Amino acid sequence: MSERAAPFYCPYCGDEDLRPGEQGHGAWECAACNRAFQVKFLGLLARGLRRDDGGGAEI
């Protein structure tokens, strides 16, 4: 069994000084910007149901 992945940087300031938060599973605290955030797995995307942004060229 492997450990769950941890975030490498803060999504707000980009700093790497993160520590697990007191709120429990998935909570992280950034020492640089003094913000707390949570990482949550929402689920798997169905294959073939990607959003078309219209930016790609067809060959």
PDBQT receptor file of N, H, CA, C and O in Angstrom, charges set to zero:
ATOM      1  N   MET A   1       0.845  -1.171   0.000  1.00  0.00    +0.000 N 
ATOM      2  CA  MET A   1       0.000   0.000   0.000  1.00  0.00    +0.000 C 
ATOM      3  C   MET A   1       0.895   1.240   0.000  1.00  0.00    +0.000 C 
ATOM      4  O   MET A   1       1.903   1.285   0.705  1.00  0.00    +0.000 OA
ATOM      5  N   SER A   2       0.521   2.239  -0.791  1.00  0.00    +0.000 N 
ATOM      6  H   SER A   2      -0.298   2.202  -1.364  1.00  0.00    +0.000 HD
ATOM      7  CA  SER A   2       1.331   3.448  -0.861  1.00  0.00    +0.000 C 
ATOM      8  C   SER A   2       0.630   4.602  -0.142  1.00  0.00    +0.000 C 
ATOM      9  O   SER A   2      -0.577   4.570   0.094  1.00  0.00    +0.000 OA
ATOM     10  N   GLU A   3       1.423   5.619   0.199  1.00  0.00    +0.000 N 
ATOM     11  H   GLU A   3       2.404   5.645   0.008  1.00  0.00    +0.000 HD
ATOM     12  CA  GLU A   3       0.866   6.801   0.838  1.00  0.00    +0.000 C 
ATOM     13  C   GLU A   3       0.165   7.667  -0.195  1.00  0.00    +0.000 C 
ATOM     14  O   GLU A   3       0.451   7.573  -1.389  1.00  0.00    +0.000 OA
ATOM     15  N   ARG A   4      -0.732   8.490   0.253  1.00  0.00    +0.000 N 
ATOM     16  H   ARG A   4      -0.965   8.566   1.223  1.00  0.00    +0.000 HD
ATOM     17  CA  ARG A   4      -1.403   9.429  -0.638  1.00  0.00    +0.000 C 
ATOM     18  C   ARG A   4      -0.434  10.531  -1.027  1.00  0.00    +0.000 C 
ATOM     19  O   ARG A   4       0.473  10.875  -0.269  1.00  0.00    +0.000 OA
ATOM     20  N   ALA A   5      -0.636  11.074  -2.204  1.00  0.00    +0.000 N 
ATOM     21  H   ALA A   5      -1.373  10.795  -2.820  1.00  0.00    +0.000 HD
ATOM     22  CA  ALA A   5       0.231  12.128  -2.698  1.00  0.00    +0.000 C 
ATOM     23  C   ALA A   5      -0.033  13.427  -1.938  1.00  0.00    +0.000 C 
ATOM     24  O   ALA A   5      -1.171  13.738  -1.586  1.00  0.00    +0.000 OA
ATOM     25  N   ALA A   6       1.017  14.160  -1.700  1.00  0.00    +0.000 N 
ATOM     26  H   ALA A   6       1.941  13.907  -1.986  1.00  0.00    +0.000 HD
ATOM     27  CA  ALA A   6       0.927  15.453  -1.034  1.00  0.00    +0.000 C 
ATOM     28  C   ALA A   6       1.153  16.555  -2.059  1.00  0.00    +0.000 C 
ATOM     29  O   ALA A   6       1.881  16.347  -3.029  1.00  0.00    +0.000 OA
ATOM     30  N   PRO A   7       0.540  17.730  -1.864  1.00  0.00    +0.000 N 
ATOM     31  CA  PRO A   7       0.786  18.828  -2.798  1.00  0.00    +0.000 C 
ATOM     32  C   PRO A   7       2.243  19.291  -2.692  1.00  0.00    +0.000 C 
ATOM     33  O   PRO A   7       2.836  19.253  -1.614  1.00  0.00    +0.000 OA
ATOM     34  N   PHE A   8       2.800  19.719  -3.799  1.00  0.00    +0.000 N 
ATOM     35  H   PHE A   8       2.318  19.750  -4.675  1.00  0.00    +0.000 HD
ATOM     36  CA  PHE A   8       4.194  20.173  -3.830  1.00  0.00    +0.000 C 
ATOM     37  C   PHE A   8       4.320  21.665  -3.583  1.00  0.00    +0.000 C 
ATOM     38  O   PHE A   8       5.380  22.141  -3.176  1.00  0.00    +0.000 OA
ATOM     39  N   TYR A   9       3.238  22.414  -3.827  1.00  0.00    +0.000 N 
ATOM     40  H   TYR A   9       2.377  22.027  -4.158  1.00  0.00    +0.000 HD
ATOM     41  CA  TYR A   9       3.301  23.867  -3.647  1.00  0.00    +0.000 C 
ATOM     42  C   TYR A   9       1.911  24.406  -3.303  1.00  0.00    +0.000 C 
ATOM     43  O   TYR A   9       0.894  23.762  -3.562  1.00  0.00    +0.000 OA
ATOM     44  N   CYS A  10       1.897  25.588  -2.721  1.00  0.00    +0.000 N 
ATOM     45  H   CYS A  10       2.723  26.111  -2.511  1.00  0.00    +0.000 HD
ATOM     46  CA  CYS A  10       0.651  26.243  -2.345  1.00  0.00    +0.000 C 
ATOM     47  C   CYS A  10      -0.067  26.736  -3.599  1.00  0.00    +0.000 C 
ATOM     48  O   CYS A  10       0.563  27.363  -4.450  1.00  0.00    +0.000 OA
ATOM     49  N   PRO A  11      -1.373  26.471  -3.737  1.00  0.00    +0.000 N 
ATOM     50  CA  PRO A  11      -2.102  26.934  -4.917  1.00  0.00    +0.000 C 
ATOM     51  C   PRO A  11      -2.325  28.450  -4.923  1.00  0.00    +0.000 C 
ATOM     52  O   PRO A  11      -2.747  29.000  -5.940  1.00  0.00    +0.000 OA
ATOM     53  N   TYR A  12      -2.053  29.122  -3.826  1.00  0.00    +0.000 N 
ATOM     54  H   TYR A  12      -1.710  28.675  -3.000  1.00  0.00    +0.000 HD
ATOM     55  CA  TYR A  12      -2.261  30.570  -3.735  1.00  0.00    +0.000 C 
ATOM     56  C   TYR A  12      -0.987  31.363  -4.007  1.00  0.00    +0.000 C 
ATOM     57  O   TYR A  12      -1.004  32.312  -4.792  1.00  0.00    +0.000 OA
ATOM     58  N   CYS A  13       0.118  30.982  -3.365  1.00  0.00    +0.000 N 
ATOM     59  H   CYS A  13       0.132  30.211  -2.728  1.00  0.00    +0.000 HD
ATOM     60  CA  CYS A  13       1.350  31.769  -3.515  1.00  0.00    +0.000 C 
ATOM     61  C   CYS A  13       2.469  31.005  -4.225  1.00  0.00    +0.000 C 
ATOM     62  O   CYS A  13       3.451  31.612  -4.651  1.00  0.00    +0.000 OA
ATOM     63  N   GLY A  14       2.338  29.698  -4.358  1.00  0.00    +0.000 N 
ATOM     64  H   GLY A  14       1.540  29.204  -4.012  1.00  0.00    +0.000 HD
ATOM     65  CA  GLY A  14       3.349  28.905  -5.046  1.00  0.00    +0.000 C 
ATOM     66  C   GLY A  14       4.512  28.450  -4.178  1.00  0.00    +0.000 C 
ATOM     67  O   GLY A  14       5.410  27.766  -4.667  1.00  0.00    +0.000 OA
ATOM     68  N   ASP A  15       4.514  28.811  -2.915  1.00  0.00    +0.000 N 
ATOM     69  H   ASP A  15       3.784  29.367  -2.517  1.00  0.00    +0.000 HD
ATOM     70  CA  ASP A  15       5.608  28.420  -2.029  1.00  0.00    +0.000 C 
ATOM     71  C   ASP A  15       5.519  26.927  -1.701  1.00  0.00    +0.000 C 
ATOM     72  O   ASP A  15       4.459  26.315  -1.827  1.00  0.00    +0.000 OA
ATOM     73  N   GLU A  16       6.647  26.355  -1.280  1.00  0.00    +0.000 N 
ATOM     74  H   GLU A  16       7.508  26.852  -1.178  1.00  0.00    +0.000 HD
ATOM     75  CA  GLU A  16       6.722  24.921  -1.002  1.00  0.00    +0.000 C 
ATOM     76  C   GLU A  16       6.738  24.588   0.483  1.00  0.00    +0.000 C 
ATOM     77  O   GLU A  16       6.905  23.424   0.845  1.00  0.00    +0.000 OA
ATOM     78  N   ASP A  17       6.568  25.581   1.349  1.00  0.00    +0.000 N 
ATOM     79  H   ASP A  17       6.432  26.527   1.055  1.00  0.00    +0.000 HD
ATOM     80  CA  ASP A  17       6.622  25.360   2.799  1.00  0.00    +0.000 C 
ATOM     81  C   ASP A  17       5.229  24.983   3.314  1.00  0.00    +0.000 C 
ATOM     82  O   ASP A  17       4.537  25.799   3.922  1.00  0.00    +0.000 OA
ATOM     83  N   LEU A  18       4.833  23.736   3.061  1.00  0.00    +0.000 N 
ATOM     84  H   LEU A  18       5.395  23.073   2.567  1.00  0.00    +0.000 HD
ATOM     85  CA  LEU A  18       3.506  23.245   3.438  1.00  0.00    +0.000 C 
ATOM     86  C   LEU A  18       3.602  22.258   4.585  1.00  0.00    +0.000 C 
ATOM     87  O   LEU A  18       4.570  21.509   4.717  1.00  0.00    +0.000 OA
ATOM     88  N   ARG A  19       2.566  22.283   5.409  1.00  0.00    +0.000 N 
ATOM     89  H   ARG A  19       1.780  22.891   5.301  1.00  0.00    +0.000 HD
ATOM     90  CA  ARG A  19       2.473  21.341   6.517  1.00  0.00    +0.000 C 
ATOM     91  C   ARG A  19       1.046  20.815   6.586  1.00  0.00    +0.000 C 
ATOM     92  O   ARG A  19       0.113  21.532   6.226  1.00  0.00    +0.000 OA
ATOM     93  N   PRO A  20       0.853  19.568   7.043  1.00  0.00    +0.000 N 
ATOM     94  CA  PRO A  20      -0.517  19.049   7.191  1.00  0.00    +0.000 C 
ATOM     95  C   PRO A  20      -1.318  19.929   8.147  1.00  0.00    +0.000 C 
ATOM     96  O   PRO A  20      -0.803  20.364   9.177  1.00  0.00    +0.000 OA
ATOM     97  N   GLY A  21      -2.577  20.187   7.804  1.00  0.00    +0.000 N 
ATOM     98  H   GLY A  21      -2.995  19.833   6.968  1.00  0.00    +0.000 HD
ATOM     99  CA  GLY A  21      -3.424  21.039   8.626  1.00  0.00    +0.000 C 
ATOM    100  C   GLY A  21      -4.057  20.291   9.775  1.00  0.00    +0.000 C 
ATOM    101  O   GLY A  21      -4.100  19.061   9.791  1.00  0.00    +0.000 OA
ATOM    102  N   GLU A  22      -4.549  21.053  10.738  1.00  0.00    +0.000 N 
ATOM    103  H   GLU A  22      -4.514  22.052  10.724  1.00  0.00    +0.000 HD
ATOM    104  CA  GLU A  22      -5.182  20.475  11.918  1.00  0.00    +0.000 C 
ATOM    105  C   GLU A  22      -6.597  19.976  11.637  1.00  0.00    +0.000 C 
ATOM    106  O   GLU A  22      -7.149  19.219  12.436  1.00  0.00    +0.000 OA
ATOM    107  N   GLN A  23      -7.199  20.387  10.509  1.00  0.00    +0.000 N 
ATOM    108  H   GLN A  23      -6.751  21.002   9.860  1.00  0.00    +0.000 HD
ATOM    109  CA  GLN A  23      -8.579  20.031  10.201  1.00  0.00    +0.000 C 
ATOM    110  C   GLN A  23      -8.741  18.570   9.813  1.00  0.00    +0.000 C 
ATOM    111  O   GLN A  23      -9.865  18.072   9.757  1.00  0.00    +0.000 OA
ATOM    112  N   GLY A  24      -7.667  17.888   9.550  1.00  0.00    +0.000 N 
ATOM    113  H   GLY A  24      -6.753  18.293   9.596  1.00  0.00    +0.000 HD
ATOM    114  CA  GLY A  24      -7.774  16.471   9.241  1.00  0.00    +0.000 C 
ATOM    115  C   GLY A  24      -7.337  16.133   7.836  1.00  0.00    +0.000 C 
ATOM    116  O   GLY A  24      -6.537  16.848   7.233  1.00  0.00    +0.000 OA
ATOM    117  N   HIS A  25      -7.869  15.032   7.315  1.00  0.00    +0.000 N 
ATOM    118  H   HIS A  25      -8.519  14.452   7.806  1.00  0.00    +0.000 HD
ATOM    119  CA  HIS A  25      -7.449  14.478   6.032  1.00  0.00    +0.000 C 
ATOM    120  C   HIS A  25      -7.585  15.470   4.878  1.00  0.00    +0.000 C 
ATOM    121  O   HIS A  25      -8.660  16.026   4.654  1.00  0.00    +0.000 OA
ATOM    122  N   GLY A  26      -6.512  15.684   4.164  1.00  0.00    +0.000 N 
ATOM    123  H   GLY A  26      -5.638  15.233   4.346  1.00  0.00    +0.000 HD
ATOM    124  CA  GLY A  26      -6.533  16.537   2.988  1.00  0.00    +0.000 C 
ATOM    125  C   GLY A  26      -6.314  18.008   3.257  1.00  0.00    +0.000 C 
ATOM    126  O   GLY A  26      -6.248  18.795   2.312  1.00  0.00    +0.000 OA
ATOM    127  N   ALA A  27      -6.199  18.407   4.505  1.00  0.00    +0.000 N 
ATOM    128  H   ALA A  27      -6.252  17.768   5.272  1.00  0.00    +0.000 HD
ATOM    129  CA  ALA A  27      -6.004  19.813   4.851  1.00  0.00    +0.000 C 
ATOM    130  C   ALA A  27      -4.511  20.136   4.926  1.00  0.00    +0.000 C 
ATOM    131  O   ALA A  27      -3.719  19.364   5.468  1.00  0.00    +0.000 OA
ATOM    132  N   TRP A  28      -4.145  21.287   4.372  1.00  0.00    +0.000 N 
ATOM    133  H   TRP A  28      -4.788  21.914   3.931  1.00  0.00    +0.000 HD
ATOM    134  CA  TRP A  28      -2.753  21.731   4.357  1.00  0.00    +0.000 C 
ATOM    135  C   TRP A  28      -2.669  23.187   4.742  1.00  0.00    +0.000 C 
ATOM    136  O   TRP A  28      -3.602  23.953   4.503  1.00  0.00    +0.000 OA
ATOM    137  N   GLU A  29      -1.540  23.579   5.347  1.00  0.00    +0.000 N 
ATOM    138  H   GLU A  29      -0.783  22.956   5.541  1.00  0.00    +0.000 HD
ATOM    139  CA  GLU A  29      -1.303  24.960   5.734  1.00  0.00    +0.000 C 
ATOM    140  C   GLU A  29      -0.015  25.437   5.089  1.00  0.00    +0.000 C 
ATOM    141  O   GLU A  29       0.984  24.717   5.071  1.00  0.00    +0.000 OA
ATOM    142  N   CYS A  30      -0.042  26.661   4.556  1.00  0.00    +0.000 N 
ATOM    143  H   CYS A  30      -0.853  27.246   4.571  1.00  0.00    +0.000 HD
ATOM    144  CA  CYS A  30       1.137  27.256   3.935  1.00  0.00    +0.000 C 
ATOM    145  C   CYS A  30       1.740  28.255   4.917  1.00  0.00    +0.000 C 
ATOM    146  O   CYS A  30       1.063  29.185   5.355  1.00  0.00    +0.000 OA
ATOM    147  N   ALA A  31       3.003  28.065   5.261  1.00  0.00    +0.000 N 
ATOM    148  H   ALA A  31       3.553  27.310   4.905  1.00  0.00    +0.000 HD
ATOM    149  CA  ALA A  31       3.665  28.959   6.203  1.00  0.00    +0.000 C 
ATOM    150  C   ALA A  31       4.021  30.296   5.551  1.00  0.00    +0.000 C 
ATOM    151  O   ALA A  31       4.170  31.298   6.250  1.00  0.00    +0.000 OA
ATOM    152  N   ALA A  32       4.160  30.328   4.230  1.00  0.00    +0.000 N 
ATOM    153  H   ALA A  32       4.039  29.514   3.662  1.00  0.00    +0.000 HD
ATOM    154  CA  ALA A  32       4.569  31.546   3.540  1.00  0.00    +0.000 C 
ATOM    155  C   ALA A  32       3.443  32.580   3.469  1.00  0.00    +0.000 C 
ATOM    156  O   ALA A  32       3.671  33.753   3.764  1.00  0.00    +0.000 OA
ATOM    157  N   CYS A  33       2.230  32.163   3.081  1.00  0.00    +0.000 N 
ATOM    158  H   CYS A  33       2.045  31.210   2.842  1.00  0.00    +0.000 HD
ATOM    159  CA  CYS A  33       1.123  33.118   2.925  1.00  0.00    +0.000 C 
ATOM    160  C   CYS A  33       0.079  32.987   4.032  1.00  0.00    +0.000 C 
ATOM    161  O   CYS A  33      -0.910  33.720   4.043  1.00  0.00    +0.000 OA
ATOM    162  N   ASN A  34       0.296  32.051   4.964  1.00  0.00    +0.000 N 
ATOM    163  H   ASN A  34       1.099  31.455   4.955  1.00  0.00    +0.000 HD
ATOM    164  CA  ASN A  34      -0.580  31.855   6.122  1.00  0.00    +0.000 C 
ATOM    165  C   ASN A  34      -2.006  31.472   5.715  1.00  0.00    +0.000 C 
ATOM    166  O   ASN A  34      -2.972  31.886   6.355  1.00  0.00    +0.000 OA
ATOM    167  N   ARG A  35      -2.129  30.683   4.648  1.00  0.00    +0.000 N 
ATOM    168  H   ARG A  35      -1.344  30.347   4.127  1.00  0.00    +0.000 HD
ATOM    169  CA  ARG A  35      -3.440  30.216   4.198  1.00  0.00    +0.000 C 
ATOM    170  C   ARG A  35      -3.559  28.714   4.437  1.00  0.00    +0.000 C 
ATOM    171  O   ARG A  35      -2.568  27.986   4.484  1.00  0.00    +0.000 OA
ATOM    172  N   ALA A  36      -4.792  28.286   4.584  1.00  0.00    +0.000 N 
ATOM    173  H   ALA A  36      -5.598  28.877   4.546  1.00  0.00    +0.000 HD
ATOM    174  CA  ALA A  36      -5.088  26.855   4.713  1.00  0.00    +0.000 C 
ATOM    175  C   ALA A  36      -5.960  26.461   3.526  1.00  0.00    +0.000 C 
ATOM    176  O   ALA A  36      -6.812  27.230   3.082  1.00  0.00    +0.000 OA
ATOM    177  N   PHE A  37      -5.733  25.252   3.022  1.00  0.00    +0.000 N 
ATOM    178  H   PHE A  37      -5.040  24.627   3.383  1.00  0.00    +0.000 HD
ATOM    179  CA  PHE A  37      -6.533  24.755   1.904  1.00  0.00    +0.000 C 
ATOM    180  C   PHE A  37      -6.694  23.252   2.049  1.00  0.00    +0.000 C 
ATOM    181  O   PHE A  37      -6.000  22.611   2.837  1.00  0.00    +0.000 OA
ATOM    182  N   GLN A  38      -7.615  22.704   1.280  1.00  0.00    +0.000 N 
ATOM    183  H   GLN A  38      -8.179  23.225   0.640  1.00  0.00    +0.000 HD
ATOM    184  CA  GLN A  38      -7.882  21.277   1.348  1.00  0.00    +0.000 C 
ATOM    185  C   GLN A  38      -7.803  20.665  -0.042  1.00  0.00    +0.000 C 
ATOM    186  O   GLN A  38      -8.276  21.250  -1.016  1.00  0.00    +0.000 OA
ATOM    187  N   VAL A  39      -7.200  19.483  -0.127  1.00  0.00    +0.000 N 
ATOM    188  H   VAL A  39      -6.816  19.008   0.664  1.00  0.00    +0.000 HD
ATOM    189  CA  VAL A  39      -7.111  18.734  -1.375  1.00  0.00    +0.000 C 
ATOM    190  C   VAL A  39      -8.151  17.620  -1.298  1.00  0.00    +0.000 C 
ATOM    191  O   VAL A  39      -8.183  16.850  -0.338  1.00  0.00    +0.000 OA
ATOM    192  N   LYS A  40      -9.007  17.545  -2.330  1.00  0.00    +0.000 N 
ATOM    193  H   LYS A  40      -8.981  18.170  -3.110  1.00  0.00    +0.000 HD
ATOM    194  CA  LYS A  40     -10.087  16.570  -2.313  1.00  0.00    +0.000 C 
ATOM    195  C   LYS A  40     -10.200  15.896  -3.677  1.00  0.00    +0.000 C 
ATOM    196  O   LYS A  40     -10.216  16.570  -4.706  1.00  0.00    +0.000 OA
ATOM    197  N   PHE A  41     -10.276  14.588  -3.684  1.00  0.00    +0.000 N 
ATOM    198  H   PHE A  41     -10.262  14.040  -2.848  1.00  0.00    +0.000 HD
ATOM    199  CA  PHE A  41     -10.468  13.821  -4.912  1.00  0.00    +0.000 C 
ATOM    200  C   PHE A  41     -11.953  13.811  -5.241  1.00  0.00    +0.000 C 
ATOM    201  O   PHE A  41     -12.770  13.383  -4.426  1.00  0.00    +0.000 OA
ATOM    202  N   LEU A  42     -12.302  14.280  -6.431  1.00  0.00    +0.000 N 
ATOM    203  H   LEU A  42     -11.638  14.628  -7.093  1.00  0.00    +0.000 HD
ATOM    204  CA  LEU A  42     -13.705  14.352  -6.820  1.00  0.00    +0.000 C 
ATOM    205  C   LEU A  42     -14.184  13.126  -7.571  1.00  0.00    +0.000 C 
ATOM    206  O   LEU A  42     -15.366  12.791  -7.498  1.00  0.00    +0.000 OA
ATOM    207  N   GLY A  43     -13.296  12.441  -8.295  1.00  0.00    +0.000 N 
ATOM    208  H   GLY A  43     -12.336  12.713  -8.353  1.00  0.00    +0.000 HD
ATOM    209  CA  GLY A  43     -13.692  11.254  -9.039  1.00  0.00    +0.000 C 
ATOM    210  C   GLY A  43     -12.970  11.183 -10.364  1.00  0.00    +0.000 C 
ATOM    211  O   GLY A  43     -12.170  12.057 -10.695  1.00  0.00    +0.000 OA
ATOM    212  N   LEU A  44     -13.252  10.149 -11.114  1.00  0.00    +0.000 N 
ATOM    213  H   LEU A  44     -13.902   9.439 -10.845  1.00  0.00    +0.000 HD
ATOM    214  CA  LEU A  44     -12.641   9.959 -12.417  1.00  0.00    +0.000 C 
ATOM    215  C   LEU A  44     -13.518  10.547 -13.510  1.00  0.00    +0.000 C 
ATOM    216  O   LEU A  44     -14.745  10.512 -13.423  1.00  0.00    +0.000 OA
ATOM    217  N   LEU A  45     -12.882  11.084 -14.534  1.00  0.00    +0.000 N 
ATOM    218  H   LEU A  45     -11.885  11.113 -14.605  1.00  0.00    +0.000 HD
ATOM    219  CA  LEU A  45     -13.612  11.607 -15.680  1.00  0.00    +0.000 C 
ATOM    220  C   LEU A  45     -13.883  10.476 -16.664  1.00  0.00    +0.000 C 
ATOM    221  O   LEU A  45     -13.040   9.600 -16.857  1.00  0.00    +0.000 OA
ATOM    222  N   ALA A  46     -15.040  10.497 -17.277  1.00  0.00    +0.000 N 
ATOM    223  H   ALA A  46     -15.725  11.208 -17.120  1.00  0.00    +0.000 HD
ATOM    224  CA  ALA A  46     -15.360   9.495 -18.277  1.00  0.00    +0.000 C 
ATOM    225  C   ALA A  46     -14.545   9.777 -19.531  1.00  0.00    +0.000 C 
ATOM    226  O   ALA A  46     -14.451  10.925 -19.966  1.00  0.00    +0.000 OA
ATOM    227  N   ARG A  47     -13.972   8.765 -20.099  1.00  0.00    +0.000 N 
ATOM    228  H   ARG A  47     -14.049   7.833 -19.746  1.00  0.00    +0.000 HD
ATOM    229  CA  ARG A  47     -13.150   8.931 -21.299  1.00  0.00    +0.000 C 
ATOM    230  C   ARG A  47     -14.024   9.383 -22.460  1.00  0.00    +0.000 C 
ATOM    231  O   ARG A  47     -15.114   8.849 -22.665  1.00  0.00    +0.000 OA
ATOM    232  N   GLY A  48     -13.553  10.357 -23.214  1.00  0.00    +0.000 N 
ATOM    233  H   GLY A  48     -12.668  10.791 -23.047  1.00  0.00    +0.000 HD
ATOM    234  CA  GLY A  48     -14.283  10.858 -24.349  1.00  0.00    +0.000 C 
ATOM    235  C   GLY A  48     -15.225  12.001 -24.034  1.00  0.00    +0.000 C 
ATOM    236  O   GLY A  48     -15.866  12.537 -24.938  1.00  0.00    +0.000 OA
ATOM    237  N   LEU A  49     -15.324  12.386 -22.775  1.00  0.00    +0.000 N 
ATOM    238  H   LEU A  49     -14.803  11.951 -22.040  1.00  0.00    +0.000 HD
ATOM    239  CA  LEU A  49     -16.203  13.486 -22.393  1.00  0.00    +0.000 C 
ATOM    240  C   LEU A  49     -15.389  14.727 -22.019  1.00  0.00    +0.000 C 
ATOM    241  O   LEU A  49     -15.698  15.410 -21.043  1.00  0.00    +0.000 OA
ATOM    242  N   ARG A  50     -14.374  15.004 -22.788  1.00  0.00    +0.000 N 
ATOM    243  H   ARG A  50     -14.124  14.449 -23.581  1.00  0.00    +0.000 HD
ATOM    244  CA  ARG A  50     -13.556  16.180 -22.528  1.00  0.00    +0.000 C 
ATOM    245  C   ARG A  50     -14.233  17.414 -23.104  1.00  0.00    +0.000 C 
ATOM    246  O   ARG A  50     -14.955  17.340 -24.098  1.00  0.00    +0.000 OA
ATOM    247  N   ARG A  51     -13.990  18.530 -22.471  1.00  0.00    +0.000 N 
ATOM    248  H   ARG A  51     -13.403  18.589 -21.664  1.00  0.00    +0.000 HD
ATOM    249  CA  ARG A  51     -14.550  19.795 -22.919  1.00  0.00    +0.000 C 
ATOM    250  C   ARG A  51     -13.808  20.267 -24.160  1.00  0.00    +0.000 C 
ATOM    251  O   ARG A  51     -12.578  20.246 -24.181  1.00  0.00    +0.000 OA
ATOM    252  N   ASP A  52     -14.524  20.690 -25.193  1.00  0.00    +0.000 N 
ATOM    253  H   ASP A  52     -15.524  20.707 -25.176  1.00  0.00    +0.000 HD
ATOM    254  CA  ASP A  52     -13.916  21.183 -26.420  1.00  0.00    +0.000 C 
ATOM    255  C   ASP A  52     -13.818  22.690 -26.333  1.00  0.00    +0.000 C 
ATOM    256  O   ASP A  52     -14.837  23.380 -26.356  1.00  0.00    +0.000 OA
ATOM    257  N   ASP A  53     -12.596  23.216 -26.232  1.00  0.00    +0.000 N 
ATOM    258  H   ASP A  53     -11.768  22.656 -26.213  1.00  0.00    +0.000 HD
ATOM    259  CA  ASP A  53     -12.422  24.661 -26.114  1.00  0.00    +0.000 C 
ATOM    260  C   ASP A  53     -12.321  25.348 -27.465  1.00  0.00    +0.000 C 
ATOM    261  O   ASP A  53     -12.248  26.576 -27.525  1.00  0.00    +0.000 OA
ATOM    262  N   GLY A  54     -12.314  24.585 -28.547  1.00  0.00    +0.000 N 
ATOM    263  H   GLY A  54     -12.372  23.588 -28.499  1.00  0.00    +0.000 HD
ATOM    264  CA  GLY A  54     -12.285  25.155 -29.877  1.00  0.00    +0.000 C 
ATOM    265  C   GLY A  54     -10.925  25.683 -30.298  1.00  0.00    +0.000 C 
ATOM    266  O   GLY A  54     -10.806  26.297 -31.358  1.00  0.00    +0.000 OA
ATOM    267  N   GLY A  55      -9.898  25.457 -29.490  1.00  0.00    +0.000 N 
ATOM    268  H   GLY A  55      -9.995  24.958 -28.629  1.00  0.00    +0.000 HD
ATOM    269  CA  GLY A  55      -8.570  25.993 -29.798  1.00  0.00    +0.000 C 
ATOM    270  C   GLY A  55      -7.697  25.070 -30.619  1.00  0.00    +0.000 C 
ATOM    271  O   GLY A  55      -6.660  25.504 -31.120  1.00  0.00    +0.000 OA
ATOM    272  N   GLY A  56      -8.075  23.822 -30.773  1.00  0.00    +0.000 N 
ATOM    273  H   GLY A  56      -8.918  23.470 -30.366  1.00  0.00    +0.000 HD
ATOM    274  CA  GLY A  56      -7.235  22.869 -31.500  1.00  0.00    +0.000 C 
ATOM    275  C   GLY A  56      -7.578  22.823 -32.980  1.00  0.00    +0.000 C 
ATOM    276  O   GLY A  56      -8.727  23.016 -33.377  1.00  0.00    +0.000 OA
ATOM    277  N   ALA A  57      -6.581  22.570 -33.766  1.00  0.00    +0.000 N 
ATOM    278  H   ALA A  57      -5.647  22.413 -33.443  1.00  0.00    +0.000 HD
ATOM    279  CA  ALA A  57      -6.799  22.450 -35.208  1.00  0.00    +0.000 C 
ATOM    280  C   ALA A  57      -6.928  20.984 -35.575  1.00  0.00    +0.000 C 
ATOM    281  O   ALA A  57      -6.199  20.139 -35.055  1.00  0.00    +0.000 OA
ATOM    282  N   GLU A  58      -7.849  20.686 -36.463  1.00  0.00    +0.000 N 
ATOM    283  H   GLU A  58      -8.442  21.373 -36.885  1.00  0.00    +0.000 HD
ATOM    284  CA  GLU A  58      -8.003  19.302 -36.925  1.00  0.00    +0.000 C 
ATOM    285  C   GLU A  58      -7.087  19.047 -38.102  1.00  0.00    +0.000 C 
ATOM    286  O   GLU A  58      -6.849  19.931 -38.924  1.00  0.00    +0.000 OA
ATOM    287  N   ILE A  59      -6.584  17.847 -38.174  1.00  0.00    +0.000 N 
ATOM    288  H   ILE A  59      -6.777  17.129 -37.506  1.00  0.00    +0.000 HD
ATOM    289  CA  ILE A  59      -5.677  17.462 -39.268  1.00  0.00    +0.000 C 
ATOM    290  C   ILE A  59      -6.428  16.656 -40.292  1.00  0.00    +0.000 C 
ATOM    291  O   ILE A  59      -5.848  16.235 -41.292  1.00  0.00    +0.000 OA
TER     292      ILE A  59
